Amino acid sequence: MANSVSVLNKQKYTKLVQALLEDTLVAMDLANTTLMANMPDGNTINFPRPEFQNVQSYEKYTDVTDQDLNFSNEQLVINQTPIVTFVYDDVDNLDNGYDVVASAAPKAAYRIKQDIEGNFFNEYSNANNASAAPITLTTGASGNTVETYGNTFAQLVNDGVDSSNIVAVIDPFQLSTIGVASLGNTFKVADASFKKGYRGDFQNMAIVVSTNLTADYVLDLATNPTATNTVTVNGVVFTYVASPALAWDVDIGGTADESATNLVAAINGTTPWTKYVELSTADRSKMEWITATDGTDQVLIESKRGYKVASTSMTAAANDFQAVTIHNLIMERGAINLVMQKEVSLKVQDVQKQLGVRYMTWARYWIKTFSEGAERIYDLQIVSQAAEA
């Protein structure tokens, strides 16, 4: 017979996480969710649409030439299943005497929100429109902030996007700059509740803030590092040494390329103890959703958690970070599709040979920008951190 109290706790926990997501999930508010129809089985959604046809000139008493009606098909494949797990022992429950549901649910909701929004705003890469180069925002008499966002809005409107439905998704640093640039101009501050990231209107656009925009970093590493040289990302200090022994130590390779490969492994958390010494649990969590790849004399780093401070301390002055770029999305609501095949759910199971219970909070979804949506997105690249001198 099922334990009714356990069932009630499960329902309470799941509903609490879902309610927190509905209040804070920016992606759900901006996405096209019309494809979220019943989809109990399978993981592929087809999206056929007719291709454009040419306009003809008609002459009276003259037969027209029929055109073929062609369809193209795009697919959205659901393949993301974020999960947050923890085990809570009955003895702990007796010792501590506090409500696990109330304390754990906000953390689970926050982590799932980060996962969904990180992937959602990474869709900047599918935008048909983008700034030619990263732009450094300035304020004051010669400031370019109003012009930068105004021109982006105008570009989308000129391309046929509904001007009343355009949203600018920015991070807190751009919000601060816009606030300075807009004093006495066109910035209207919203209600203090600030639900789902909304902060007000600027240049005819709703301003929405998210800390989960994509930021790009480029670390130049043409010269092999020497002992005690460091690379810092999001407060985690990676130190190059000849013989790694301590957490955060990275092996100096025989060449700069080998040293870059070792740093990539350390950032991504792959093959520990051979190329680097594994981080502490707390520091590894700071690297979540920060990934690195090898480039030519470079390490390319991407953060789906927004801008994180980065710096170097290198013997070779040319080994340093270039300017850090964060991708603001200027978009029409609904340009990006979000499908939740499984909303937030909770699986509870006893831990074998223990008094503990495992709580697994999970969901299943995916995100897709179809070609017509790509026409309604502008990737506005903003410099969040200047290149190191």
C-alpha positions in Angstrom: 0.0 0.0 0.0 1.4 3.4 -1.0 2.4 5.8 1.7 -0.1 8.6 1.4 2.2 11.1 3.3 5.0 10.4 0.8 2.7 10.9 -2.1 1.5 14.3 -0.7 5.1 15.4 -0.1 6.0 14.4 -3.7 3.1 16.4 -5.1 3.9 19.4 -2.8 7.6 19.4 -3.9 6.8 19.0 -7.6 4.2 21.8 -7.6 6.5 24.1 -5.6 9.3 23.7 -8.2 6.9 24.2 -11.1 5.4 27.3 -9.5 8.9 28.8 -8.9 9.8 28.1 -12.6 6.6 29.7 -13.9 7.4 32.9 -11.9 11.0 33.2 -12.9 11.6 31.3 -16.2 12.3 34.1 -18.8 12.5 31.6 -21.7 8.9 30.3 -21.2 7.7 33.9 -21.4 9.6 34.6 -24.6 9.3 31.3 -26.4 6.7 30.0 -28.9 5.2 27.2 -26.9 2.4 26.3 -29.4 4.2 23.1 -30.3 3.7 21.8 -26.8 0.8 19.6 -27.8 0.4 16.1 -26.4 3.5 14.2 -27.2 3.6 11.1 -25.0 5.9 9.1 -27.2 8.7 9.8 -29.7 11.0 12.8 -29.7 10.7 14.4 -33.1 8.4 17.2 -34.2 8.1 18.0 -37.9 7.5 21.5 -39.0 6.7 21.6 -42.8 6.0 24.9 -44.5 5.5 26.1 -48.1 8.4 27.9 -49.7 7.9 31.4 -51.1 6.4 31.7 -54.6 7.2 34.4 -57.1 4.8 37.2 -58.1 3.8 37.1 -61.8 2.5 39.9 -64.0 -0.9 39.0 -65.5 -1.9 39.9 -69.0 -5.6 39.8 -69.9 -6.7 36.8 -72.0 -3.3 35.2 -71.4 -2.9 31.9 -69.6 -0.9 32.1 -66.4 1.9 29.7 -65.6 1.3 27.6 -62.6 4.1 27.3 -60.1 4.9 24.2 -58.2 4.0 24.4 -54.5 7.1 23.1 -52.7 7.4 22.4 -49.0 10.4 22.3 -46.8 10.6 20.5 -43.5 12.5 21.3 -40.4 12.6 19.1 -37.3 12.8 19.7 -33.6 14.3 16.8 -31.7 13.7 16.6 -27.9 16.9 15.4 -26.3 17.5 17.4 -23.1 16.7 15.9 -19.7 18.0 18.0 -16.9 18.0 16.4 -13.5 18.7 17.5 -9.9 19.2 14.8 -7.3 19.9 14.5 -3.6 19.6 11.9 -0.9 18.1 12.7 2.5 18.5 10.3 5.4 15.7 9.7 7.9 18.2 10.2 10.7 19.1 13.6 9.3 15.5 14.4 9.2 15.2 13.7 12.9 18.4 15.5 13.8 17.8 18.7 11.8 14.0 19.0 12.0 13.5 21.4 9.1 11.4 21.1 6.0 13.5 19.6 3.2 10.9 20.4 0.6 10.9 24.1 1.3 14.7 24.3 1.3 15.5 22.0 -1.7 12.7 23.0 -4.1 14.1 26.6 -4.8 17.5 25.2 -5.6 16.1 22.6 -7.9 14.0 25.1 -9.7 16.9 27.5 -10.1 19.2 24.8 -11.6 16.6 23.7 -14.1 15.9 27.3 -15.0 19.6 27.8 -15.7 19.7 24.7 -17.9 16.7 25.8 -20.0 17.6 29.4 -20.3 21.2 28.7 -21.0 20.2 26.6 -24.0 17.4 29.0 -25.0 19.6 32.1 -25.2 22.4 30.2 -26.9 20.1 30.3 -29.9 21.7 33.6 -30.7 23.9 31.5 -33.0 21.0 30.9 -35.4 20.0 34.6 -35.8 20.0 35.9 -39.4 21.0 39.3 -38.2 24.1 40.2 -36.1 26.3 43.1 -35.3 29.4 43.1 -37.5 31.7 43.2 -34.5 31.4 43.4 -30.7 30.3 46.8 -29.6 31.6 48.6 -26.5 28.8 50.6 -24.9 29.6 54.2 -23.8 27.6 56.8 -22.0 27.8 60.6 -21.7 27.8 63.2 -24.4 29.3 60.9 -27.0 27.6 57.8 -25.7 26.4 55.1 -28.2 24.0 53.1 -26.1 20.8 54.7 -27.3 21.9 54.5 -30.9 23.1 50.9 -30.6 19.8 49.5 -29.3 17.8 51.9 -31.4 19.5 50.8 -34.7 19.0 47.1 -33.8 15.3 47.7 -33.2 15.1 49.6 -36.5 16.8 46.7 -38.4 14.3 44.2 -37.2 11.3 46.5 -38.0 12.8 47.2 -41.4 12.9 43.4 -42.0 9.1 43.1 -41.2 9.2 42.2 -37.5 6.2 43.3 -35.5 7.5 46.4 -33.7 5.0 46.1 -30.8 6.4 42.6 -30.0 10.1 43.1 -29.9 12.1 42.3 -26.7 15.7 43.1 -25.8 17.2 40.4 -23.6 20.3 41.8 -21.8 22.4 41.0 -18.8 22.6 43.0 -15.6 25.7 44.9 -16.8 24.0 46.2 -19.9 21.0 47.1 -17.7 23.3 49.3 -15.6 24.7 51.0 -18.7 21.2 51.5 -20.2 20.1 53.1 -17.0 22.9 55.6 -17.1 22.4 56.3 -20.7 18.7 56.8 -20.4 18.4 59.3 -17.6 16.0 61.9 -18.9 15.5 60.0 -22.1 13.3 57.0 -23.0 13.7 54.5 -20.1 10.5 53.7 -18.2 11.1 51.6 -15.1 8.6 48.8 -14.5 6.9 47.7 -11.3 9.2 46.7 -8.5 8.1 43.1 -8.7 10.2 42.6 -11.8 8.7 39.2 -12.7 10.4 37.1 -15.4 13.2 39.5 -15.8 11.2 42.5 -17.1 12.8 45.8 -16.2 11.1 48.4 -18.3 11.0 49.9 -21.8 13.9 51.3 -23.8 13.9 52.5 -27.4 10.4 51.1 -28.0 11.5 47.6 -26.7 10.6 45.7 -23.5 13.9 45.2 -21.6 14.2 41.7 -20.0 17.2 40.7 -17.9 18.8 37.2 -17.7 22.0 36.0 -16.2 22.0 33.1 -18.6 23.0 34.8 -21.8 26.0 33.3 -23.7 29.4 34.9 -23.2 32.4 34.1 -25.4 36.1 34.3 -24.2 39.2 33.9 -26.3 42.5 33.2 -24.5 45.6 33.7 -26.6 48.2 31.1 -25.8 50.8 31.1 -28.5 53.7 30.9 -26.1 54.1 28.0 -23.7 53.3 29.0 -20.1 55.9 28.8 -17.3 55.6 27.5 -13.8 53.1 29.5 -11.6 51.4 31.2 -14.6 47.7 31.3 -13.9 44.3 31.5 -15.8 41.3 32.6 -13.7 37.7 32.0 -14.9 34.7 32.8 -12.6 36.9 32.9 -9.5 38.6 29.5 -10.2 42.4 29.9 -10.5 44.1 27.3 -12.8 47.9 27.2 -12.1 50.4 25.9 -14.6 53.1 23.7 -12.9 55.6 21.1 -14.0 54.2 18.4 -11.8 50.6 18.9 -10.8 49.9 17.9 -7.2 47.3 20.3 -5.8 43.7 21.1 -6.8 43.7 23.5 -9.8 47.2 22.5 -10.9 47.5 22.2 -14.7 50.4 20.4 -16.4 52.7 22.4 -18.5 53.0 20.6 -21.8 55.9 20.2 -24.1 54.4 22.9 -26.4 51.9 25.7 -26.1 49.4 23.6 -27.9 49.7 20.8 -25.3 49.4 23.2 -22.5 46.2 24.6 -24.1 44.8 21.1 -24.4 45.5 20.5 -20.7 43.7 23.7 -19.7 40.7 22.7 -21.9 40.6 19.4 -20.0 40.7 21.2 -16.6 37.9 23.6 -17.5 35.7 20.9 -19.0 36.4 18.4 -16.2 37.8 15.6 -18.5 40.7 13.1 -17.8 41.6 14.4 -14.3 44.9 13.4 -12.7 46.8 13.1 -16.0 46.6 16.7 -17.3 45.4 18.4 -14.2 44.4 17.8 -10.6 40.6 17.8 -10.1 38.9 20.8 -8.5 37.1 20.9 -5.3 33.3 20.2 -5.5 32.6 23.9 -4.9 34.9 25.1 -7.6 33.8 22.4 -10.1 30.2 23.8 -9.7 31.5 27.2 -10.7 32.5 25.6 -14.0 29.1 24.2 -14.8 27.9 25.3 -18.2 31.4 26.8 -18.9 33.1 24.9 -21.7 36.4 25.2 -23.5 37.7 24.1 -26.9 41.1 24.1 -28.5 41.8 26.8 -31.1 44.8 27.7 -33.1 47.2 29.2 -30.5 44.0 29.9 -28.5 41.6 28.5 -25.9 38.0 29.3 -26.8 35.7 29.4 -23.8 31.9 29.7 -23.7 29.7 30.4 -20.7 25.9 29.8 -20.8 25.7 31.4 -17.4 26.4 34.9 -18.6 29.5 37.0 -18.2 32.0 35.7 -15.6 35.2 37.6 -14.9 38.4 36.2 -16.5 42.0 37.1 -16.1 45.6 35.8 -16.6 49.0 36.2 -14.9 51.5 35.1 -17.6 55.2 35.5 -18.1 54.5 36.0 -21.9 52.6 39.3 -22.1 50.8 38.1 -25.3 49.2 35.2 -23.4 46.1 36.9 -22.3 42.3 37.2 -22.8 40.9 39.2 -25.7 37.7 41.2 -25.1 34.8 39.1 -23.6 31.6 39.3 -25.7 28.1 38.7 -24.4 25.3 38.0 -26.8 22.2 40.2 -26.3 19.2 38.8 -28.1 16.9 41.4 -29.7 14.0 39.3 -30.8 10.3 39.1 -31.5 8.4 37.1 -28.9 7.9 33.5 -30.2 10.8 33.5 -32.6 12.3 30.6 -30.7 10.4 27.4 -30.0 10.4 25.6 -26.7 8.8 22.2 -26.2 8.4 20.7 -22.8 7.7 17.0 -23.4 7.7 16.4 -19.6 7.2 19.2 -17.2 9.0 19.2 -13.9 8.5 15.9 -12.2 9.8 14.2 -9.1 10.9 10.6 -8.7 11.4 9.3 -5.1 13.1 6.0 -4.3 14.5 4.3 -1.3 18.3 4.0 -1.1 19.2 0.3 -0.9 20.5 -0.8 2.6 20.1 2.8 4.0 17.4 4.8 5.7 17.8 7.5 3.0 15.4 8.6 0.3 16.6 9.8 -3.1 14.8 12.8 -4.7 15.2 13.2 -8.4 13.8 16.4 -9.9 13.7 16.3 -13.7 12.2 17.5 -16.9 12.4 16.8 -20.7 12.5 19.5 -23.3 14.3 21.0 -26.3 14.6 24.3 -28.1 14.7 25.1 -31.8 14.9 28.2 -33.9 13.2 27.4 -37.3 14.3 29.4 -40.3 11.4 31.8 -40.2 12.2 32.5 -36.5 15.8 33.2 -37.3 14.7 36.1 -39.4 13.2 37.7 -36.3 16.3 37.5 -34.1 19.3 39.9 -33.9 22.5 38.9 -32.2 23.7 42.1 -30.6 27.3 41.4 -29.5 28.4 43.6 -26.5 31.8 43.8 -25.0 31.5 42.9 -21.3 35.2 42.9 -20.4 37.9 44.8 -22.3 40.9 42.9 -23.6 43.7 42.5 -21.1 46.5 45.0 -21.7 
